[in-house]
Amino acid sequence: AQKVTQAQTEISVVEKEDVTLDCVYETRDTTYYLFWYKQPPSGELVFLIRRNSFDEQNEISGRYSWNFQKSTSSFNFTITASQVVDSAVYFCALSEGYTGRRALTFGSGTRLQVQP
Amino acid sequence: DAGVIQSPRHEVTEMGQEVTLRCKPISGHDYLFWYRQTMMRGLELLIYFNNNVPIDDSGMPEDRFSAKMPNASFSTLKIQPSEPRDSAVYFCASRAGLTGNEQFFGPGTRLTVL
């Protein structure tokens, strides 16, 4: 069965610090997809990025970057020069490819607090 | 294009009452998902549909919960009778096509059962 673990329950940083949110996953499928979603205090779930299991290239989008390593089953998310607006709960999620579950399995989330 | 629409945004009801949550997916999306978010269990899948057909309802807690998708633009999640432990935020999401595509979430319905 699939599983997503976000071991960090809550992280607090001061503005402009860099912060990395960890995500470890388990799946038996060889084809799978990984996602990060942001849930700000307003409550909606906002899609940030997806990665498929065949693409281990890291990605950078502005202050956000993602590091996917199949060898360690990890898909970590780094925010550079954090800002107060980054304060939110961040969820890592997994969906499986051809034979597994097509819906998202979420981790428990990491609450990020960025202090001014 | 409008995003996923859910109604009502907030619902307060008394134990034993019937509750109906509604969702309109993004036009053209052929997958629709219902998730529930609680402090204890986090975000968990309840059921999902593909082309209006239920595919996986293994997350539906018990017979008190039922979901329908009569057409491509509308789905309901019904709880009858409701219980205090059903209090949660219920999200609807939709997706176009392949498993690897992202799901777009509605704003959620916050349900409180007294």
Interface residues (C-beta under 8 A of the other chain):
Chain A: Y33 F35 Y37 G43 E44 L45 F47 R50 N52 F91 S95 E96 G97 R101 R102 A103 L104 T105 F106 G107 S108 G109
Chain B: Y31 F33 Y35 G42 L43 E44 L45 Y48 I55 D56 V89 F91 A93 T99 G100 N101 E102 Q103 F104 F105 P107 G108 R110
